[in-house]
C-alpha cells in the first residue's frame, strides 16, 4: 500500500491503479455496519432501492405497502453511531400514494429534483421532490413490474416500462404520453434496463425466457434475441432457440461500462453476455437461487478490479466476481427474503431491502492501525482473497 502511494506521488504509477486497488479492498471487506441504522418506516416488505447518482447522498425505497421513503445517508451528527433519517415519505395518508405494491423507484439521473415510481396499481408516477406531488402520471392496462430511465441519454427523455403485457411501453417525459411500443415478447416483461453506453439501446427480460436488445430508433426495434446456446441448438429444436434462460427472466443489470449484460432467471442461473455481439460468455456462477415471481433488483460494483455482482439469494446477498463467476462471500443479516440491493460507488457501500421491512447498510471494514515502531515487512503475511491479489497485480511491473 505504501509502495503504491509513494509511486503515485513520484509519478511512476498510474493513479487509477491505486484507486481500483483500494476500491476492491473495500468491497472485499464489506460487513454489516452495527453503528449505522436506517430508520424503519415501512410496515411491509421493501421491494426497491435507488441512490441518486449526483451526490450519492439520498436514497429512495419502495415497499409492498405502496409507501415511498426518502432517506439522507449522510452522518450529520458526526457521531460514530447514527441513524440514517427519513426526510419524508409518501405514506398511506398521502392523497397520491400508490394503492398497491411499489415495484421500482428511480431518481432522475441528472439531479435530485425529480424521481419516478411504478406500482402494481398499473401506474408510473413522476414526482417533484420539492413539493412531493406527482408532476405526471402514466396509466397502463396491466400490472407494472419495472421501469428505467437512461442514465446517459441527452437526446431523449424516454422511460421504458415493463408490464403484464408482452409489449414494452416507452413513455416520453417531454410529451407526457406513451410514445410507442416495442413488440416481440410473448409474455409479461419483468425487467428493463437502458445501456449506460448507448442512449438508444434497451435490454428487456420476460417471463417467456427471452432477453431482447432494442434500438428504439429502428422501426422494427429489436436488434437481437439473446441465445444461451449461442446458436448451436437452434437447428435441432426451435423451442430451445433464442432463450436466455429456461425460466422467467426477472433481473437485468449492465456493467458500468455497458460492454456486458448480466441476467438472472428462475432457472436458478445467472448469465453474462457480451452486449455488442449478444454472445453468452459461458461464465459459470453455479446455482443462483431465485424464487421471485416478479422483478429481482441486483447490483454491480463500479471502479473495481475485478468487478463484483451483489445478488439477493434467499435471506442473504451473494457476492460474485462478474467475469470469473467465483462466489466471494455471502452477506448475512436479514431475517427474511432479500428483494433488492443497491451499490453506492462513492464509498463502496451496499444497501439491501428485505421482506423483513429492514434496510441494512454494508460498509467496508476499517483498516487495522499499524503501530509506528513495527515495519510492514515484519507483519505476518495474511492470506489474501485471489480476487484481491488480482487487483494489486499489474503486468506493467514486469517490463
N, C-alpha and C positions, 0 to 999 in steps of 0.2 A: 504493500500500500504506500509506504513512504517513498519507495523507489519510483513508483508511478507519479507521485506528487512532485518529486524532485525533477524527474524527466519532463514533466509537464511545464514546470517553472522555467527550465532551461531551454524549452522549445524543442526538445529532442523527441517528443512523443505527441501523438495525436490527442488533443483534449477530449475528443469524443470517446476514445477508448477508456479513459478513466471514468467518464460519466456512465458508459454502458456497464462497466465492471461494478461500479458502486450500486447502480440500479438493480443489477442482477443479484448482488449480495443481499440487498434489502428485500427483494421479492422472495428469495430462498429462505429468509429468516422470518417470514410473516407468522404472526401469532395473535391469538385473541387478546385484545387490549383490555386489561382488567381495570384500567384507570379512565377509560373513556366509554361513557354510555350514550346511547341515542334515545332521546325522550320517547317513551312509549305512548303513542296516540291511538294507533289502530286497534279496533276491537276485534278484528279478524285477520286472516292471513294476508301477508304482503306479497303482491304479485310482481311488482316492477319498481326499479330504482333508476335514477339518472342524475349524474353530477354535471353541472354546467361547465362547458369547456373553456370559458373565458378566464375565470379566476380559479376554478376548481374548488370553490368555497361553498356553494349552495347545492343541496341535494333534494330531489323530489321523490316521493314514494306514493304508490297507488295500491289500494287494498281491495280485498274481496267485499268489503262493506261499502264500496263506492267512494270512500274518503280519499282525498289527496292532501298530503302534508309537505310543507317546505321546511327544511332544516338548514341551520347555519352550522357548518362543520368547524369553524374557527374557534380556537380556545381564547375567548375574550377575557376570561378570568385570570389567565396566566398561571393557574394552579396545576400541579401535576395530575390531579384527578378532577375531571369535569364532565359535564353532560352537554351533548350537542342539542341545543334547544330548538323546538319547533317555532318558527317565526309566525306561521299561520297555517290554517288548514281549511280546506273546503269540506266541512263536516255535514252530518245528516241534516242539520238545521239550515244549511245554506240553500237558497232558492234554486240554484243552478247545479246542485250536486248530482253526480251520476246516480241513476236509480239502481244499477246493478254493478257487479264487479268491474273495477278498473284494471285493464289488462296491460296497458302501455302508457307511460308518461315520458315525455322528451322535452328538453329545453330547446328553444330556438338556438341554432348553432352559433349565432353571431353576437348575441347579447342576452342579458337576463330579463329583458322587459316582456318576454312572451314565452309561454310554454304550451304544450299540447297534451291532450289526454284522450284515450279511447276506451270504450267500455262494452260490456255485454248488453248494454241498453241500446245498442245499434247507433251510437253517435260518436263523432270525433269532435272535440271541443278545442277551440283556440282561445287561450286565456291571456288577459292582460295582467301581468304580475302585480302591477301597482294598485289596480282597482279591484283585483280578484273577481272580475266579471268576464264572462265569455265575450270575446270580440266577434266570434263567428262559430256556428255550429253546423256540421255536416251530418246528414241523416242517411242511413243505409237500410236496405231491406233485411239484412241478416246481422247476426252477431259479429262484432268486430274483435278479431283476435290480436291484431298487431298493426302498427303504423310506423313510418320512419320518414324523417326529413334528411335530405342530403347534407352532409357536413361541409361539402366543398362547392356546392352549386352557387354560381354567380349569375347565370342567365335564366334560371327558372326558379319558381317557388312551389314546386310540386311536393305533395305528401303522398307517399304510397301507402295504401290501406289494404290489409288482408282481412277478408270477411268469410262468412259461411258460404258465400257464393264462390264458385271457382274463378270468377273474373276478378282480376286485380284492379282496384279503383285508384285513379290518380286525381287528387284534389288540388286545385290551384288556389293558393292564398291570395293572389292578385285579383282574380275574378270572383273568388268566393263560391266557385261551383266545381263540380266534378268534371274535369276537362276531357278525359277519355278513359277507356278501359283497356286492359290487356287480357286477351283471351287465349287459352291454351291448356290450363289446368283442368282436371276432371272432378276434383273435389275441393273442399274448403281450403283457403290459403291461411296457413298458421303462422308464417314468419316472412317478413320482408326486410331487405337491407340494401341501401344505396352504397355503391362503391365509393370509398374515400379517395379514389384516384381519378375516376372519370365521372363527371357530374350527371351524365345521361344514362349510366349503366346501373341496372337494378337487378338484384337477385331475389327470388321468391321460392319458398318451400311450402309444399302442400301435403294434405293427407293422402294424396294419390301416390306418394313416394317419390315424387319428382322435384327436382330443383331446376328452375329455369333462369337464364340470364337474358335480360331485355335491354335493348336500346330504345328508349322511349321516343326518339326522333323518327324511327322507322315506321312505316305503315303497318308492316306485319308484326313489328315489335320484337318477337322472340329471336334472339341471337343463337342460342343453343340450349339443349336439354342435357344436363349432366348425366353421364352413364357410369355407374360403379364398375362395370366390366371393361371400360374403355373400348367399347365396340366389339369385343371378342365374342360375345354371346348373342349378338343381335340377329345373326342369321339363323341360329338354332331355335331361338324362342322369341317371338315378337313380344310376348308378355313381359319377359325379363329385360327387354331392351329399354335403354334410356330411363332407368330408375336409379336414383341416387341412393335410396335406402329400401330395404324390404319391409317398410313400415311407414308410419306417418312422419314426415319431416317437420319438426316443430322448433328448430333452432338454427339460426344463421348468424355468422359473425365473420367479417373481413379482418384480415391482419391490417395493422396500421398503415402499411404501405400500399394496400389494395392489391397486392400481387397474388394473394392466396385467399381462399374462402373455406371456412370451417363449418361443417354441417353436422347436425345431430338428429337422430331419428329414434322411433320407438322400437326399432330392431336391436336396441342396445349397442349401437355402433356410432362412432364419430369418424368423419372422413375429411381429409384435407385435399382441396382441389386447386390446381393452377387456374387462376381466374382468367388468364389470357387464352389458354388452349382448351380449357374445360377438362383437362386430364385429371383422373384420380391418381394422386401421388402414392397411394397404397401404404401410407403410414399406418402402423398398427397400434392403436391405443388400447387394445384389449376390450373387455366388456365395459361399456359405459352405461350403467343402469339408468333407464329413462322411462318412467311410467306415467309421465304427464300426458293428460288428454288435451292439453292446449299448448300455447307457446311456452318455450323454456328460454329464459334470458341468461346467457352466459357471457363471459368477457375474455379479452385477450390483452396481455400486457403491452406496454409501449416503451421502446428505447432500451430493451434488454438484449442480452446475447447469451443464450438463445431466448426466444420469446416463449411466454407461458400462457396456457389456457386455464381459466378458472371455471369449472363446470359443476353446477348443482348435482349432487349424487346422493339421493336419499336425504338424510339429515346432515350430511357433510358436504364439503366442497372439495372436489378432486382437482389437484394442480398437475397439469401435464406440460411437458415440453412440446411445443407445437410441431416441430419438424422431425423429431425422433419418436414421439409417442410415449416417452418414458413418464410413468406416474411418479412424480416427485414426492408428494405428500397428500394427506387428507386433513383438511381443516375441520376440527370437531368443536362444537359449541352450541349448536341449535338443538332443540328438543323435538322438532318435527321436520317435515319435508321442506327443503330449501327450494324456493321458486325462482330466485333471481340473484345476481350479483353484479356489481359494477366496480371497475378499477379506476382509481384516482392516480393518473400518471405523474402529477407534480411531486407527490411524496411517496409514491409506490404503496398506496394503501388500498385495501379492499373492503367493500361493504356488502353485506348479504341480507336478504329478506326471506322470511320463512312463514310457514303456516302457524308457527307458534306466536305470531304477532310481534316478534322482535326483529330489530335491525342490529346486527353485530358489526363492530369495526375490527378489522385485522390489520395490524401495523407491524413494520419491521422491528425485530428485537433490537434493543440498544446495544451498542458495542461495549464489550467489557473493557474498562480502563486498564491501561498498561502502566505500571509504576515506572518512574523515570530512570531508576537505577537498574532496570532489567532490560537487556538488549533484546531485540526482536529475534535474533538467532538462537538465544538461549531458551526461548519459549518452546514447550512441547508442540510438535507438529501434529495438528488435528487432521483427521481425515475429512477431506472436502467432498461435497457432492460433485459428481462428474460434470454436471451442468455448470457449476460454479467455476470449476477448473477451466472449462472451455472459454468462459467469459474473460479470464485473465490472460489466456494464451494468445499469441499473435505470431503468425508466420513471418512478419516483418523483422522479428527479433533475431532470426537466424541468418539473415542475409549479410 
